[in-house]
């Protein structure tokens, strides 16, 4: 009898086993929806965009479930394995192993920087506007990029821009005015000659795409400095509102639904903005460098469309985590630099300075033909 009792194993209740398998299936389905979200136009079918937006949390949930399944010796672990395998194809959009190439490693390297300066009022160091502007100017001077693309640039006068960036002979800009005389928008500064420029305005929005045709070593490229529609939702304000309504679950649920409705409308609007940019790119006689604040993740339709046919400089020569936004999870990447496939990426870095709610992104590339591509 003792031998029989020794062979008995403690079994997990059947109900729990079925429930756990169902949880694995649901989590895996959410992960697959996040994979395909970047290939589906949200203006035609909006459901997948939410799964793409929450790709990182969904991925971590699946990893956690996989560990639980392995530790509990569940035969259902294969469900999560199948779901996690495609994630390897997207890893380099968020994290990259390997050594970062040295800046200035090639004599013909061109350096470009994109930076959402947050109107000089979003410093995490609680600096004044003037002090924040000085810090950003010093950062750009120290990095010494050949081309600078700034978003949310707020100025009292254009002359001030020339004063704080005296090393850049050429510039183009578009700033929206305000009742107080202050103007905010995008600016491109260049050490190389700008022979033409233009702006793509978006309907019912102060976001825009600014472009400049720049002559580099006798060749001309068109640089797009983009600031696409933002979610206009403060995580801090959202949490505060939810806490205030914690006693009423219906109000909290309604608040969450309203937020996601705004998210959907914003992403759909951004889809139209991307279409306008792509139309201009297709008509351009010059190869395109596309950069700026896209306000969207690497798992988005925005990223897929604007990066198509180009090289993501982070994937080419970046290192470590790719986050460009200083809030929320450390993998939130919404600022990018894309170069033509015929170019060669040399280096990519994101400076973790807190002069804005965004980090400046700097990349070097060579306009010489990249034979490997």
N, C-alpha and C positions, 0 to 999 in steps of 0.2 A: 504493500500500500504506500509506504514511504517513497518507493521508487516511482510509482505512478504520479504521486503528488509533486515530486521533483520535476517531472516532465511537463507539468502544466505551466502554461505561459499566460501572463496577464494580457488579455486582448483589449484593444481599443473598441469601445462600443461601435456597432455597425452604423448607428445614426451619425456619430461623430466622423467616422470615416467617409461617409457619403457627403456630409456637410463640408468637410475639409476639401474633398475633391471638387465640389462645386465652387468653393472659394478660389481654388487654384485655376479653375477654368475661367471664372469671371476676371481674375487678375490678368491671366494670359490674354484674354480677349481685349482688355483695356490696353495692354502693351502693344498688341498687333494694330489696334486702331491708332495708337500714337505713331507707329512706324509709317503708316500710309497717310497720315494727316498732311505731310508736306507735299503730297502729290495731288491733293484734292482741293479744288478752288472753293473756298468757304462761301463764296457768293452763290454757289450752286448747291452745296451740301455742307452745312455748318457743323454737324455733330462731331466729326473727327478733330476739329481744331482744338477742342477742349482737352482731348487726350494728348495732343502734341504739346500743348501748353504745360501740362503736368507730367511730361515724359520722365523727368528725373525722379519725382516722388513715386510714380508708378513703377519705374525700374527698381527702386530700392525696396518697394513692397514685394515685388516678385523675387528679388534676391533673398529677402527675409523669409518668405514662404518656402523657398527652395531649401534654405538651411533648416527650417522646421521639419520639412518633409524628410530630409536626409537624417536628421537626428532621431526622428521617430520611425525611421526605416519604412516610410510609406512608399508603396509601389507607384503612387501617383506622382512621384517626383519628376518623372519624365515629361509631364505636362509643362512644368516650369522650365525645364531644360530646353525644350523645343521653343518656348516663348522667348527665352533669354539669348539664344544663339544669334538671331538677327541683330541684336544690340551691338555686336562686335563691329558691324558695318557702319555704325553711327558714332562709335567711340571717339574718333578723331575730331568730331565736331565740337566736343566738349573737353576732351583731355588728350594730350599727346605726350608719348614717351620720347626719349632721345635727347640728345644735346642740342641746345639752341645754337644756331650759327652766329658767328661773331659779326657785329655791326662793322661796316666798312671793309669787309673782307675782299671786296672786288672794287677796282678803281672806277668802274662805270656804274656803280650802284646808285639808284635813285631812292631817296627816303621820303616817305609820305606819312603824315600823321592825321588821324581823325579824332575829334574830341568834342563831345557835347559839354559845353562849359556851364550849362545850367543858369544862364543869365548872370553869372558871377554871384549868385545869392544862395547856392546850395552846398556850400563848403561844410564838410563834416567837422571841421575844426572851429566852426562858429566864428569865422573871420568876417570882417566887414567886406562890403562889395569891393572897395578899393584894394584892400589887402589880398582878397581872393584873386582879383585881376592881376595884381603884381606877381602872385605865386604862379599863376598860369603862364604869364609872359616869361618868367624865369625858366619854367619847365620847358617851354618851347625853345627858348634861346639855348638852353643846355643840350637839348636833343638835336637841335639844328636840322630839322627836316627841310627838304627842298620844296615840298608842297604841304600846305597846312589847310585842312578842311575843318571848319568850326561850325557847330550847330548851337542854336539858342544863344547867339551872340547879341548881347544887349548893349547898345551904345547911345550916348547922348548926341554924338556927332561922328560922321565918317572920318573927320580929321583926327579924332582920337585913335582910330585904328592905325592910321599911318604913323602916329606918334609912338604907339606902344610896339609896333612891329616895323621898325625902320629898316630891317635887313631884307625885307621883301619888296622888290621893286614893282611887282605886278600883283594885281588883286581884282577880284570881281565879287559882287555881293548882291543880295536882295534882302532888305529889311522891311518888315511890316511896321507901320507907324502906330502910335497910341495917343490917347487924349492928353497924356502928360509930356508928350514930345519925345519920349524914349522909343527907340526902334529895336526890334528883335528879329533875327532871322539867321541866314547862313552866309558865310564868307569863305572865299578861297584865296589864300596867299601863295605866291609862287616866286621862286628865284629864277625860274625860266619864263620866257615870254608867253604871255596869254594873248592869242590873236583873235579870239572870239569867245563870247560867253552868252549864256541864256538862263532862263528860269522856267521851271514847270510848276505852275500853281495848281493846287488841288481844290476842287469844289468844296465850299463851306468849311474851309480849313486854313489855318495859318501855318500848316506844315508845307514843305516844299522840297523840290529837287533843284539844286543849282549846278550848272555845268560850265566847264571852261575848256577850251581847246588850247593845249599847251605844247609848245615846240620843245622837244627834248632831243638834243643831238641830231638835228635836222629832220627828225621824225615827229609827227604830231599825234598826241593822244587826247582823248576827251575824258576829263575827270568829272565824275558825278558825285556831288556832295549832298547826301540825302538825309532828310529828317522826316520820317514817316509818322503816321498817326500814332499817338500814344494812347495808352489805356485810360489816362486821366483818372486813375484810381490810386489813392494813397493807401498802402497796406496798413499804415499806422491808424489812419482815420477809419478804415474799414473795421479793424479790430476794436477800436474804441466804440464804434456804433454797435457792434455785435455784443460787446460787454454790457453796454447800456441796456440792451434788450434781452439779456440772458434769462430774465425771469419769464419771458414770453417766447416759447419755442417757435410759435407761428410767425412772429415778427422777425426772428433770426432767420428762419427759413426763407421768408419773403425778401429779406435783405440780401441773402446769398443769391437768390434767383435773379434779383434786380442787377446785381453786380455782373453775373454771367451773361445777362442780356446785353449789358453795356459792352462786355468783352466781345461778344459775338458781333455786335454792330460795328465796333472798332476794327476788328479783323476784316470784316467784309469791306469796309471803307478803305482799309489799307490795300486790299486786293486790287481795287480800282486804281489806286495810286501806283502800284507796281506795274499795272498794264500801261499807264501813261509813260512811265520811265522806259519800259521795254520798247514801246513804239518809237521813242526818240532814239534809243540805242540802235535799233534796226535801220533807222534812216541815216545815222551818222556815218560819215565817210572815214572815221578814225576808230582805231581800237579803243575800247572803253575800260577805264579804271573806275570801279564802283565802290563807294565807301560811305560811311556815315552811321547815323543812329537809325536802325530799322525798327526799333521797338518790337522786335519779334525774335523768337528763339531759332536755333538751328533745325528744329523739327517743324518748321512752319512752311506754308506755301510761299511766303515772302522770300525766305532763304532759298528755297528750291528754285524759284523762277529767276531771281537776280544772280544766283551763283552758276546757273546753267551755262556751260560753255566757257567758264572762267576758273581761275584757281583761287581758292580760299587761302590767304597767306598764313593763317594760323595752321591749317592742315599741312601746308608746305614746309614751314620752318618754325612753328611755334613750339612751346614746351610747357608742360604742366597744365594747370587748369586754365580755362579760357574766359572766365568771368570778366565782363566789362562793366557790369552794373554793381554798385557797392552795397545794394540792399538785397534782402532775401537770400536764397541759397547760393553757395559759392560757385555754382556752375551756370549762373544766369548770364548768358552771352547775347547781347543785342546790338553790339557795334562791330562792324566788319570792314575788311578791305579785300576786294576781289580784283585780280589782275588778269589780263588776257592769257590764254593758255600758251601762247607763243612766247610769253615772258618767263623769266626764271625767278622764283622766290628765293631770297637770300636770308632774310631774318624777319622775325616777328616778335614783338613784345607788348605786353600790357603793363603800363606803369601803375602800381597800386598807390597812387597819391590821392588824397582826399580833398581836392579843391572843388569837386563837383560830386553829384550823385553818380556820375559816370567816370570811368577811368580812360585816360588817353591811350589810343592804340596806334602803334608805330610799326611800319613794315618797310623793308628794303627789297628792291627787286632790280633785275637787270632787263632792259628792253631787248637784249639780244635774243635771237631765236633759241628756244629751248627744244633741243633735238629729241629729248626723251618723251615729250608730250605729243 
